[in-house]
Amino acid sequence: MKIKLLNLLILVVSSTLFMISCEPKQDEVAEQKSFPFQLPKEKPNMPLSRAMERNYDNYLAPRPEDNELYTQFKYTELKGFDYNNHDGTISRRDPSKVIFENGKYYVWYTHRETPTPPQGAKKCNDTIPSSDWDLCDIYYATSIDGFTWEEEGVAVPRPPKPNVGWRSVATTDILKWKGKYYLYYQGFMEASGLRGDDCPVAVSYADSPDGPWTAANQIVIPNGPKGAWDQYSIHDPYPLVYNDKIYLYYKSDFDGKPNLVRMQGVATADNPLGPFTKSPLNPVLNSGHETTLFPFKTGIAALTIRDGNEHYTIQYAEDGVNFEIAAIVSDLMPNAGGPFIPDAFTNTKDGRGITWGISHFTNVTTWSENHAILTRFDCDLSQDVNDPQMKKSHIYYRPEDYYRQGLSKQQRERIAAENQKLQNN
């Protein structure tokens, strides 16, 4: 009997020791359940939160400094442009992409020189502009270093009425195709500011970036049919050569309840003069104001500024149409950015990205002297550059920068009324 009890005791103790030896140690359990201290460069094979899933699935790298489509933007004042003491009578805005030809850089832009600053649609006439982009011509400038520019003069003037653009030609961009140059632009047929602005896309072409430019005198991309998202306007035409075709991206504004919605579409063609076919998936970007895109690796990247749910992001589409957010960047993104893109027209299958370009600042003084100026931006959105300063994920703002975004009179009155209501109760 004693022997049986002893054997039973030995069996119980052995089983207990075996079970204890099979259990993982406490630090091993912690290691299995915890996300690793060193951030993995590749997505780890373990259960992840939705946030960590996004960190690996939605971005090009789990850290912004390693993400080739993440950057800060730095700005430099340009030399060589006169703004008439910034009284609002001269404006330069909406620059094209920058190209390098004949040993120098070229940029085209919207140029307004009028007796007065913009006065609004109700007060405008044949000489007084309604808006900053009304009564404009397309000018161009050249530069050796990208910082100091020489204004060369008019490239595309407003044509005589009733040709497309007789009221204003604005927001131009450049295409180089089979040895010729093409400028696409909005051709306004009425003063801007009236709902229903008529400004379809027109084009002029030349054998040299210095012109002379010949107007095709035709609408390249018309507004959409009644009820379509782009029925009133097609803005900011932006051509790239991609997949053996011309991809012409553009913006439209629509809805207006209570505010306009701005999104981006694309149309493609085999010939610079068309016909262009709009994508059945338009809009292809649900956010952004002006269109700024560039070839990147095998697809197209887009700077998505200001408007929409996905504003202040850089997006990427492997097919040039179906864009996904690749990086979230600062609110200092370039307005109407026209980058220097050496491979914009090469039909590249390995886009190298961008490092600088020209953009604009709007309303640089007061609203009564409303005008825009051109500026240079620099960044690191390039496969060929590694600039750690451009990859920092924090911008320091001084207190006065925050206070400039202070409460309006109406907001202060609402708060005062709320406080009074509480006191009365």
N, C-alpha and C positions, 0 to 999 in steps of 0.2 A: 504493500500500500504506500509506504514511504517512497519507494522507488518510482511508482507511478506519479505521485505528487511532484517529486523532484523533476521528472521528465516533462510534466505539464508546465512547471514553472520555467524550466529552461526554454521550452517552446514559446511561451508568452514573451519572455525577455528577448529572445532572438527575433521574434516577429516585430517587436517594438523597435529594436535597434535597426532592423532592416528598413522599416518604414521611415525612421528618422534619417537614415543615411540616404534614402531616395529623395527626400524633400530638398528643394534648392535652398541654399543659404539665403539669408535676408538680403545681402547686397546683390546676390544674383537675381532675386525677385525684383528688386528696385531697378536693376539694369534692364531686365526684360520689359518692365512696364513704363519706364521713363524715356522720354525723348532724349537723345544723346546730348552731352554738353557741347561737343564740337558739332556745329551745324553741318550736316552732310551736304555735299555738293550735288548728290543725286538723291532722288526721292527714296526714303528708306522703306523697306518692306515690313510695315507695321501699321496697326490702326492709327489713323490720323484724323484730327478735327477738320472741318471744312476749311477753316482758315489755313491750316498747314497744307491741305490738299491744293488749295489755290496757289500757295507760295511756290509749289513745284510745278503745277500744271499750267498756270496762267502766265507766268513770267519766264524770261529767258534764263534767269538765274535766281537762286533763293536769296541772294544779297544784292541790293541795288548797285553797289560798287562793282559787281561782276556782271551786271546786266548791260549788254551792249546798246540797248535801247532806253537806258536811263541816263539822264544828264541834268546838270544845272545849265542856266543860260547867263552869259555875261554880255554886257552892252558897252559900246564905245561910240562916242559922238563922232559923226563924220565931218570932214572938212571939205570945203569947196562949194557949198550950197548957200545961196542968199535967200533969206526969208523976209526981207523988207522990215527988219526990226520986229518980226513976229506980230505984225498988226493984223494978221488974218487975211491979207489980200493975196498971199502966195502960199500954196500948199503942195506938198509932195507926199504921195502915199501909195500903198498897194504895189510894191515893187515886184518885178518878175523874178524868176530864177536868175542867178548870175551865171554867165558863161564866159569862157576864156577863148578869145579869138584874136589873131593879129598881134599877139604879144601883150594883150591887156584884157582886163575884165570889162564886161558890158552888163548894164542893168537898165531895164525900161520901167516906167512908172507913170502913175496918174499925176498930171500937173495942172494946177489951177492958178491962174493969175487974173484977178477980177478987181473992179474998182472998190468993192466992199467985201467983207466976210459974208458967209452964208446968212440969208435972212429968212429962210423958211419958205415952204411952198406957196403960201398965200401972198408973200411980198416979192417973190422973184419975178424977173422979166428976162429980156434977151441979153442983158448984161449983168444983172444981179443974180447970184446963184442961190438956189434953194438949199443946197447941202454942200458939204465939202467936196463931193465928187460930181457936182453939177458944173456945166460949162467948162469941161476939162478937155485937154489934149493929152496925147501920149508922148512923153519926152524920153530921152535916154542920156546916160552918162557913162564915162569910161574911167578906169583907174589902173594904176600899175601895182598898187599894194593893197587895195581893198579898203583903205582908210581915207585917203584923199582922192576926191572925185572931180572930174571936169564935166560940166553939163554941156552936152554937144548940141542940144536943141530939140526941135520937134521931130519925132519919128512918124507918128500918125496923127494928122490934124482932124478936127471934126469935119466931116464931109458936108457938102451943101444939102439943104432940105430938098427932098424927103428921104435921102439915103439913110441907111442904118447907121445910127450914131450921130445924126445931125445935131442933137441937143448936147450930147456929151459922149466921149469915148473914155473908158476907165477900166481899172483892174485888169491890166494886160498880163500875158505870160508868153514865153518864148518856146518855140519848137524848132529844132534843126532836123531836117528830113531830106536825105539824099542830096546833100549839098546846097539846099535852099533853106531859108529862114522864114518862119511864120509867126506872126504876132496875133494871138487870140485876145479878144477884149469884149466887154459889154458895150453894146451900142444903144444908148438911151434915145428914145423917141419922144420923151416928154420930161418935164422937170421932175426930179426925184422928190418923193414925199407925198405924192398922190397915190392912194392905194390902187394898185394895178400898174405900177411902174413898168413901162414897156422897154425892156433892155435885153433882147436876145443876143446870143454870141455871134460876133462877126470876126473876120480875119483879113489881114493884109500880109503880103509876102514880098520877099526881096532875095537877090542873089548875094547880098553882103549884109552883115549886121549894121553897117552904116547906111543902108538903104541904097537907092530910093525904094520906098514901100508902095506897093500897088494894092489898092483895096479890091477885094474880090466882089464887093457890093452884093453880098448874099448873106442870108442867115445860115450859119453853120449848124447851130443847135437851137431849135425853136423852143419857146415855152411849151409846157405840157398842155393837154386838152383841158377844158373846163372841168373843174372838180378834182384835178390831179394835184399832187403836192407841189409841183413846180409850174403851175398854171400862170403865175404872175411874174416869176423871175428866175433867171439862170445867171448866177453871179460867179465871179472868180474862176474863170476857165483856167485849167491847169493841166497841160499836156505832158505825158511821159511816153517813151517808147518801151513797150513791154509785150512779151509773147508775140512778136512780129507784127504788132498792131500799134496804133496810136490810142492810148487810153487818155481820155480827156475828162478829168474830174471837175465837178462844179458844186456850188452851194445853191440852195434855194431856201427862202423863208416862207412859212405858211402858218395856217391856223389863226393865230391872233386872238385867242380867247383864254386869258386876257392879253397875253403877250405872244409875239411871233415865236415860232419854233424854227430852228435852223438845223438843217441836216445836209449831208453830202451825197451826191450821186455820181455816176460815171457813164460815159458813152464811148464807144469804140468805133474805129474806122480803119480802112486800109489806105486811105488817101487823106492828106491834110485838109482838103476841101470837102471831105465827106463822100458819101453820106455817113453820118454818125448814127449808131444804133444805141439807144439807151438800154442799160441793163434792166432785165425784168425784176431784179432784186432791189432796185433803187427804192429808198435811199440805202446806200451801202455803209454809211457812217451815221449813227443816230445823234451825233453831237458835233460841236465845232462851229467856228464862225467862218474865217477864211480857209481855203484849202491849201495845205502844204504837205506834199508827199515826196517820197524818194525811193528809188530801188534799194532794197536791202536783202542781201543773200539771194534767195530764189524768189522773193516776193516783193511786196510794197509796204513801206512804213508810212504812217500818217501822224502829223502833229495835230492833236485835237484840242483846240483852245476854247476857252470861255463857255459857250452855250451847251446846254444839254446835260443829261445825267452822267455822261462819261467825259465831261470837260476836264482839261488839264491832265490828259493821258496821252501816251504815245501808243499807237495801235499798229498791228501787223496783220497782213493778209497774205497767205501763201499763194493765193490765186489772184490777188489784186482786187478782190470783191468782198470776201467774207472776213471782215476784220475782227480781231480780238485784242483786248487790252494787253499790252506787253510791259508797260511801266506807268506808274503814276508819278507825275513830276510837279514842279512848283507852279505857282500862279504867275510867274515871270516868263511864261512862254511868249515867243515872238508873235506880235500881231502881223498878220498878212506876210508871214515869213517867205522870202525868196532865197532859198539856199544856193550855194555853189555846189552843183552836182556834176562832176566830170563824166559820170556814166549815165546821165539822164536820158540820152538819146542813142545809146549804143546797143540796146536790146540785150543788156547784160543778163547773165544767169547767175551772177555773183555780185550783187550790188554792194559797194564798199561803204556806203553811208555818207554822212556830212559832218563838217566841223565848223562852218560859218555861213553867213548869208546876210541879206539886208532885210529889214522889216521897218515898221513905222510906229511912231507914237502919235496918238490922236489928242486933239484939244489940249495942246501943250501950254497954253496960257489961260485965258478965260473963255467962257462960252461966247461972249460977244466978239471975240477975236478968233473964233474957232478955225483951226487949221492943223495940218499934220506935218511931221518932219520925218525924214528917213534916218535910220540908225543902223549900226552894224551889231549883229549878235554872233557870239561864238559858243560852241558846245562840243561835246564829245559823243557823237552818234555814229562813230566810224569803227570799222573793223581794223583800221590801220593805225589808230591812235589810242594810247592809254594815258589819259590825263586824270590822275586821282583828284585834283582840285575840282574838276567838273563833275565828279561822281559823289560829292558830299551830299548827304541826305537832310541837311538842316541849313536853313537860312536865318540869320539873326536879324530881326527887325527891332529898331529902337522904339521906345514908348510912343514918341510922336508919330511914328508910322501907323500905330494902332489907333491913336486918338484922331487921326485924319478920317478914320472910318466911323466917326461918332454918330450919335443919334440925330435924327432929323427933328425939326420942330414938331411935326405931327406925332412922332414917337414919344417925345418928351411930354406932350400934352396928354397922350394916352396913359403914360405912367403916372402923371400927376393926378389924373382922374381916378385911376385905380387906387392910389394911396388915399385920396379923399374919401372914396367909398369905404375903404377899410376903417378909417377913422370915424366915419359916421355910424358905422355899425357897432 
